[in-house]
């Protein structure tokens, strides 16, 4: 019996796979390697001390995805696979809807066929849109400001509707805030293709000289320094949240539950720049530029429900996030 991890060689997927294997779970990873490299499999094995099956398969590829279910007894699915950049989604909405939504429909259709009805979904705080108040609770109204967020919300609704139609399904929606940091070994971290869309790898690329400066998108938001405020969470804390979700889904009688995975603290872009500089004794050159389409002023979690129902709390602080992130970058980003 195995947990299927879609997108398991990506940034969050790889860290979660390590923690699952360290705990003694059997996993099968499926990834099309569009935003990761095959070498990640060896690193996951090295850092966990365990082996696993890997399939280079796109979730849109029904025939080969079904082969994974035929060849393995899959009991739960952790679903990370998907395109994930807010800005790019505004430029390529068709690709985002097709990949994220259609891919999930293919996945759940095969899950139903093989009577695998437990899924932990990698959702996002973007499903809250531009919240009327902060911190954000799970029962807030849901809306979106960009196609990426809309794909996450559509998938949440699809999974909720599937569960309502068949009470054997158990669904957990994990709404991530902003994962940063890297594995404490410095062996795995965030390494996006091309110019980074997310703040921390962007700062790291400037720090190592790969990019000249950081573009800060807007300094006229209604925040303490005018730059966007987000809830940044260490990727290992986030990975451990998935283990708690697996424990929960195995005990659930049925139903759908959503959980915020965040620290509950908001930091601005410039707060992160200063924290990175202090933690690593470096200077980061930045320039203020215009706002990006789809971005909002502030977004941070109320993580109380995850603490009370999953027994999960983020424990790693901002300094640790900045140090671990740079530790990976200076080793591997050239």
CORRAHU-V697737 format. One record per pair of residues at least 24 apart in sequence whose ideal C-beta (glycine too) atoms are under 10 Angstrom apart, sorted by the first residue. I is the first residue (numbers start at 1). J is the second residue. Records with the same first field share a line. If there is no record, write none. Layout:
I->J / J
//
This chain:
1->25 / 26 / 72 / 73 / 74 / 75 / 76
2->26 / 27 / 28 / 29 / 52 / 53 / 68 / 72 / 73 / 74 / 75 / 76
3->27 / 28 / 29 / 52 / 72 / 74 / 75 / 76 / 77 / 78 / 118 / 120 / 242 / 246
4->28 / 29 / 30 / 53 / 55 / 65 / 68 / 69 / 72 / 74 / 75 / 76 / 77 / 78 / 79 / 107 / 110 / 111 / 116 / 119
5->29 / 30 / 31 / 44 / 52 / 54 / 76 / 77 / 78 / 79 / 80 / 81 / 120 / 242
6->30 / 31 / 32 / 57 / 58 / 59 / 65 / 68 / 77 / 78 / 79 / 80 / 81 / 82 / 103 / 104 / 107 / 119 / 122
7->31 / 32 / 34 / 35 / 36 / 59 / 78 / 79 / 80 / 81 / 82 / 84 / 103 / 122
8->36 / 40 / 41 / 44 / 52 / 54 / 55 / 78 / 80 / 81
9->33 / 35 / 36 / 37 / 38 / 39 / 40 / 41 / 43 / 44 / 54 / 56 / 80 / 188
10->34 / 35 / 36 / 40 / 80 / 81 / 82 / 84 / 122 / 190
11->35 / 36 / 40 / 80 / 84 / 179 / 180 / 181 / 182 / 188 / 189 / 190 / 191 / 192 / 198 / 201 / 235 / 238
12->78 / 80 / 84 / 122 / 174 / 176 / 179 / 190 / 235 / 238 / 239 / 241 / 242
13->40 / 44 / 78 / 79 / 80 / 81 / 122 / 239 / 242
14->40 / 41 / 43 / 44 / 47 / 80 / 183 / 187 / 188 / 189 / 190 / 235 / 239
15->44 / 47 / 179 / 181 / 182 / 183 / 188 / 189 / 190 / 234 / 235 / 236 / 237 / 238 / 239 / 240 / 242
16->44 / 78 / 80 / 120 / 122 / 235 / 236 / 238 / 239 / 240 / 241 / 242 / 243 / 245 / 246
17->41 / 44 / 45 / 47 / 48 / 50 / 52 / 54 / 78 / 80 / 188 / 239 / 242
18->43 / 44 / 45 / 46 / 47 / 48 / 49 / 50 / 183 / 185 / 187 / 188 / 236 / 239
19->47 / 48 / 236 / 238 / 239 / 240 / 241 / 242 / 243
20->44 / 48 / 50 / 52 / 78 / 239 / 242 / 243 / 246
21->45 / 47 / 48 / 49 / 50 / 51 / 52
22->47 / 48 / 49 / 50 / 243
23->48 / 50 / 240 / 243 / 246 / 247
24->50
25->50 / 52 / 76 / 243 / 246
26->50 / 51 / 52 / 53 / 72 / 73 / 75
27->51 / 52 / 53 / 54 / 72 / 74 / 76 / 78
28->52 / 53 / 54 / 55 / 68 / 69 / 71 / 72 / 73 / 74 / 77
29->53 / 54 / 55 / 56 / 57 / 68 / 78 / 80
30->54 / 55 / 56 / 57 / 58 / 59 / 61 / 64 / 65 / 68 / 77 / 79 / 80 / 81 / 107
31->55 / 56 / 57 / 58 / 59 / 80 / 81
32->56 / 57 / 58 / 59 / 60 / 61 / 81 / 99 / 103
33->57 / 58
34->58 / 81 / 83 / 99 / 193
35->81 / 82 / 83 / 84 / 85 / 191 / 192 / 193 / 194
36->188 / 191 / 192 / 193
37->191 / 193
39->188
40->187 / 188 / 191
42->187
43->183 / 185 / 187 / 188
44->183 / 187 / 188
46->185 / 187 / 188
47->183 / 184 / 185 / 187 / 188
57->81
58->99 / 103 / 106
59->99 / 100 / 102 / 103 / 104 / 105 / 106 / 107 / 110
60->98 / 99 / 102 / 103 / 104 / 105 / 106 / 107
61->103 / 106
62->103 / 105 / 106 / 107 / 109 / 110
65->103 / 106 / 107 / 109 / 110 / 111
66->106 / 109 / 110 / 113 / 114
67->110
68->110 / 114
69->107 / 110 / 111 / 113 / 114 / 115 / 116
70->110 / 113 / 114
72->114
73->114 / 116
74->110 / 111 / 114 / 115 / 116 / 118
75->115 / 116 / 117 / 118 / 246 / 250
76->111 / 116 / 117 / 118 / 119 / 120 / 170 / 172 / 245 / 246 / 249 / 250
77->107 / 108 / 110 / 111 / 116 / 117 / 118 / 119 / 120 / 121 / 249
78->118 / 119 / 120 / 121 / 122 / 172 / 174 / 242 / 243 / 245 / 246 / 249
79->103 / 104 / 107 / 108 / 111 / 119 / 120 / 121 / 122 / 123 / 155 / 159 / 174
80->120 / 121 / 122 / 174 / 242
81->107 / 122
82->121 / 122 / 124 / 148 / 151 / 152 / 155
83->147 / 148 / 151
84->122 / 124 / 148 / 151 / 152 / 192 / 197 / 198
85->146 / 148 / 192 / 194 / 196 / 197 / 198
86->124 / 126 / 145 / 146 / 147 / 148 / 149 / 197 / 198 / 292 / 293 / 294 / 295
87->146 / 148 / 195 / 197 / 217 / 292 / 293 / 294 / 295
88->146 / 147 / 148 / 194 / 197
89->126 / 146 / 147 / 148 / 149 / 150 / 151 / 197 / 293 / 294
90->145 / 146 / 147 / 148 / 292 / 293 / 294
91->147 / 293
92->147 / 148
93->146 / 147 / 148 / 150 / 151
94->147
95->147
96->146 / 147 / 148 / 149 / 150 / 151
97->147 / 148 / 150 / 151 / 154
98->151
99->151
100->147 / 148 / 150 / 151 / 152 / 154 / 155
101->150 / 151 / 152 / 154 / 155 / 158
102->151
103->151 / 155
104->151 / 154 / 155 / 158 / 159
105->154 / 155 / 158 / 162
107->155
108->155 / 158 / 159 / 162 / 169 / 171
109->162
111->162 / 169
112->162 / 166 / 168 / 169
115->168
116->169
117->162 / 163 / 166 / 167 / 168 / 169 / 170 / 171 / 249 / 254
118->168 / 169 / 170 / 171 / 172 / 246 / 249 / 250 / 252
119->159 / 162 / 163 / 169 / 170 / 171 / 172 / 173 / 249 / 256
120->170 / 171 / 172 / 173 / 174 / 241 / 242 / 243 / 244 / 245 / 246 / 248 / 249 / 259
121->152 / 155 / 156 / 158 / 159 / 171 / 172 / 173 / 174 / 175 / 245 / 256 / 258
122->152 / 155 / 173 / 174 / 175 / 176 / 238 / 242 / 261
123->149 / 151 / 152 / 153 / 155 / 156 / 159 / 172 / 173 / 174 / 175 / 176 / 258 / 259 / 260 / 261
124->148 / 149 / 151 / 152 / 153 / 156 / 173 / 174 / 175 / 176 / 177 / 178
125->149 / 152 / 175 / 176 / 177 / 178 / 230 / 231 / 260 / 261 / 262 / 296 / 299 / 300 / 301
126->150 / 151 / 152 / 153 / 175 / 176 / 177 / 294 / 296 / 299
127->151 / 152 / 153 / 154 / 155 / 156 / 157 / 173 / 175 / 258
128->153 / 175 / 260 / 296 / 299 / 301
129->153 / 296 / 299
130->295 / 296 / 297 / 298 / 299
131->296 / 297 / 298 / 299 / 300
134->229 / 231 / 266 / 297 / 298 / 299 / 300 / 301 / 302
135->231 / 260 / 262 / 264 / 265 / 266 / 298 / 299 / 300 / 301 / 302 / 303 / 304
136->175 / 177 / 231 / 260 / 262 / 264 / 298 / 299 / 300 / 301 / 302 / 303
137->260 / 301 / 302 / 303 / 304 / 305
138->173 / 175 / 257 / 258 / 259 / 260 / 301 / 302 / 303 / 304 / 305 / 306
139->258 / 305
140->260 / 302
142->175 / 258
144->294
145->293 / 294 / 295 / 296
146->292 / 293 / 294 / 295 / 296
147->294
148->197 / 294
149->294 / 296
152->176
156->256 / 258
159->256
160->255 / 256 / 258
161->256
162->256
163->254 / 255 / 256
164->254 / 255 / 256
166->254
167->253 / 254 / 255
168->253 / 254
169->252 / 254 / 255 / 256
170->248 / 249 / 250 / 251 / 252 / 253 / 254 / 255 / 256 / 257
171->249 / 252 / 254 / 255 / 256 / 257 / 258
172->242 / 244 / 245 / 246 / 248 / 249 / 252 / 255 / 256 / 257 / 258 / 259 / 310
173->245 / 256 / 257 / 258 / 259 / 260
174->238 / 241 / 242 / 244 / 245 / 257 / 258 / 259 / 260 / 261 / 306 / 310 / 312
175->258 / 259 / 260 / 261 / 262 / 301 / 306
176->231 / 233 / 235 / 238 / 241 / 259 / 260 / 261 / 262 / 301
177->230 / 231 / 232 / 233 / 238 / 260 / 261 / 262 / 263 / 264 / 265 / 266 / 299 / 300 / 301 / 303 / 314
178->230 / 231 / 232 / 233 / 238 / 262 / 263 / 266 / 267 / 272 / 299 / 300 / 301 / 321
179->232 / 233 / 234 / 235 / 236 / 237 / 238 / 239 / 261 / 262 / 321
180->204 / 230 / 232 / 233 / 234 / 235 / 238 / 272 / 276 / 318 / 321 / 322 / 324 / 325
181->232 / 233 / 234 / 235 / 236 / 237 / 238 / 316 / 318 / 320 / 321 / 322 / 323 / 324 / 325 / 326 / 327 / 328
182->234 / 235 / 236 / 321 / 323 / 324 / 325 / 326 / 327 / 328 / 329 / 331 / 332
183->235 / 236 / 239 / 324 / 327 / 328
184->234 / 236 / 316 / 320 / 323 / 324 / 327 / 328
185->324 / 327 / 328 / 331
186->323 / 324 / 325 / 326 / 327 / 328 / 329 / 330 / 331 / 332
187->327 / 328 / 331 / 332
188->235 / 328 / 332
189->235 / 324 / 325 / 326 / 327 / 328 / 329 / 331 / 332 / 333
190->235 / 325 / 328 / 329 / 333
191->328 / 329 / 332 / 333
197->292
198->230
199->228 / 230 / 232 / 267 / 269 / 272 / 273 / 276
200->232 / 235 / 272 / 276 / 321 / 322 / 325 / 326 / 329
201->325 / 328 / 329 / 333
202->269 / 284 / 286
203->269 / 272 / 273 / 275 / 276 / 277 / 280 / 282 / 284 / 286 / 322 / 325 / 326 / 329
204->276 / 280 / 282 / 284 / 322 / 325 / 326 / 328 / 329 / 330 / 333
205->329 / 333
206->273 / 276 / 282 / 283 / 284 / 285 / 286
207->276 / 277 / 280 / 282 / 283 / 284 / 285 / 325 / 326 / 329 / 330 / 333
208->282 / 326 / 329 / 330 / 332 / 333 / 334
209->333 / 334
210->329 / 333 / 334
211->285
212->285 / 287
213->284 / 285 / 286 / 287
214->269 / 272 / 273 / 276 / 284 / 285 / 286 / 287 / 288 / 289
215->269 / 286 / 287 / 288 / 289 / 290 / 292
216->268 / 269 / 270 / 273 / 286 / 287 / 288 / 289
217->269 / 288 / 289 / 290 / 291 / 292 / 293 / 295
218->269 / 288 / 289 / 290 / 291 / 292 / 295 / 297
219->268 / 269 / 270 / 288 / 289 / 290 / 291
220->288 / 290 / 291 / 297
221->268 / 269 / 291 / 295 / 296 / 297 / 298
222->297 / 298
223->266 / 268 / 269 / 270 / 271 / 297 / 298
224->266 / 268 / 270 / 271 / 298
225->268 / 269 / 270 / 271 / 274
226->268 / 269 / 270 / 288 / 297
227->267 / 268 / 269 / 270 / 271 / 272 / 273 / 286 / 288 / 297
228->266 / 267 / 268 / 269 / 270 / 291 / 292 / 295 / 296 / 297 / 298 / 299
229->265 / 266 / 267 / 268 / 269 / 270 / 271 / 272 / 296 / 297 / 298 / 299 / 300
230->262 / 265 / 266 / 267 / 268 / 269 / 271 / 272 / 295 / 296 / 298 / 299 / 300
231->260 / 261 / 262 / 263 / 264 / 265 / 266 / 267 / 298 / 299 / 300 / 301 / 302 / 303 / 314
232->262 / 263 / 265 / 266 / 267 / 271 / 272 / 275 / 300 / 314 / 318 / 321 / 322
233->260 / 261 / 262 / 263 / 264 / 265 / 301 / 303 / 314 / 316 / 318 / 321
234->263 / 314 / 315 / 316 / 317 / 318 / 320 / 321 / 324 / 325
235->316 / 321 / 324 / 325
236->314 / 315 / 316 / 320 / 321 / 324
237->261 / 262 / 263 / 312 / 313 / 314 / 315 / 316 / 320 / 321
238->262 / 312 / 314 / 316
240->310 / 312 / 313 / 314 / 315 / 316
241->303 / 306 / 310 / 312 / 313 / 314
242->310 / 312
243->310 / 312
244->306 / 309 / 310 / 311 / 312 / 313
245->306 / 310 / 312
247->310 / 311 / 312
248->306 / 309 / 310 / 311 / 312
257->305 / 309 / 310
258->305 / 306
259->301 / 303 / 305 / 306 / 307 / 309 / 310 / 312
260->300 / 301 / 302 / 303 / 304 / 305 / 306
261->301 / 303 / 306 / 310 / 312 / 314
262->299 / 300 / 301 / 302 / 303 / 306 / 314
263->300 / 301 / 303 / 313 / 314 / 315 / 316 / 317 / 318 / 321
264->300 / 301 / 302 / 303 / 304 / 307 / 313 / 314
265->300 / 301 / 303 / 314 / 317 / 318
266->298 / 299 / 300 / 301
267->300 / 318 / 321
268->297 / 298
271->318
272->318 / 321 / 322
273->322
274->322
275->317 / 318 / 319 / 321 / 322 / 323
276->318 / 319 / 321 / 322 / 323 / 325 / 326
277->322
278->318 / 319 / 322
279->317 / 318 / 319 / 320 / 321 / 322 / 323 / 324 / 325 / 326
280->319 / 322 / 323 / 325 / 326 / 327 / 329 / 330
281->326
282->322 / 326 / 330
//
